[in-house]
Amino acid sequence: MTRRDFGKAATTVAGTSLLPAGLVQFARAADHLSIRRFPKGFVWGCATASYQIEGGANEDGRGETNWDVYSHTPGKIHNNDNGDVADDSYHLYKDDVQLLKNLGVGAYRMSLAWSRIFPTGKGQVNQKGVDYYDRVIDELLKNGIEPYVTLFHWDLPTGLAGGWQSRDTSKAYGDYAAFVAKHFSDRVQNFMTINEFICFTDLGYLVGQKAPGMKLPPSELFQIRHHGILAHGLGVQAIRANGNAKTKVGLAENPNVFVPVMETDEHVEAAKKATRIGNAPFITALMEGKYIDEYLQTAGAHAPKVEAGDFKAIGSKLDFVGLNVYTPTYVRADSSPLGFSVEHFQTNFPNMTSPWLRIGPETAYWSVRNICDNWKMPTLYVTENGCSADDVLTSDGRIEDTERVMYLRNYLMNFHRAISEGYPLKGYFLWSLMDNFEWEDGYNKRFGIHYVDYKTMKRTPKLSAEWYKQVIAHNAVE
Ligand code: GAL
């Protein structure tokens, strides 16, 4: 008997209450507190990305990408792993659709590899690449799962000379987006232009931790970031122009999530302000259609060259904002000129097995609230949330990832809080459907709710998959 059934049985017999009125109220309130039911129609899904799962790197005319080059450069990736085979979803996609179906999800967030469709990033379409995505999308629809499609999740065709240093790349992206919308919008309603600006700009060109692994002077970064958001803007325009009346456009962004150290007015206000200033190059620029003064002051002489029309595109109205939510930044109000400061982490602050993934369940609530409080949004989705864990198979072949369940449950409870306060969060995509190529960490960090044996490609549901299936079936976190 579940807690819910017990509560029901204890308080009613054939619809007649056994408890005095006051206690019935109490039982109902307790039930309400322990079961967090999501709104009817809430979208439950899982997320993946092309380079992380597909493999088939040299098949059917796929062009080379920056991640092919980077992962084949010795010393860049843990264990010198690469995505040549990854989860082999290029061949096993039907199995993967069955994993989704078994979970009961209504939606799947996937990304397209630009270089399968345009092998050099522009010019001639590669029909075989298009056919592959037609097959995947049709298979999803056949199984009652709605595809949510990201157009760029970091795998950039190397045929685009200069990569994101070149403004031409933004233009090529616009053309690619036009083709994608024209071809797929009969079956795909929701498109996400780009995944996480900071990772392919700052981490790719300044820090050198992700492809293309460059360490340029900070002064060059402002222009690279600008090309990233310009691509998004041109993409939104192209998708609108080539989609149809049902087409919806957004993006999947990972804003820095500022969590107030205390929920008092001044710290809550500090978190709101920090959200705007701390995300100035990306989400703030998109939402406000400009670079805010604080950002331009920081850039000084290195401020990006902005051409006429750029911000008209960049500030294009979106149908939704997708948030990739992982880890907190704690902030407090203070008397500094900006009015806030960021708290340092104690060395014993808990994290999941990826050192950067500090555990802060309230991040979930504030990710939604800060965005909505700054810029009214009609619709938000969580386009990624999940965690790495050191999954080990038991002797009978199970994965008891209770720590992942703990992480997911607590984050989901906080997303639920945002919904219960009226914030327009409409869906949740768990990262990730299955273990995959975790960028510079190679196959060493597992984020999946299905375990992948990379020798046999066997997928095994972890405890977290069983748990997520229950969440979806009940439309509730218990
Ligand atoms: C996100 C990224 C995903 C995945 C995840 C876990 O930043 O979009 O591709 O790697 O983090 O690290």
Residues whose N, C-alpha, C, O or C-beta is under 5 A from the ligand:
A	BS01	GAL	A49
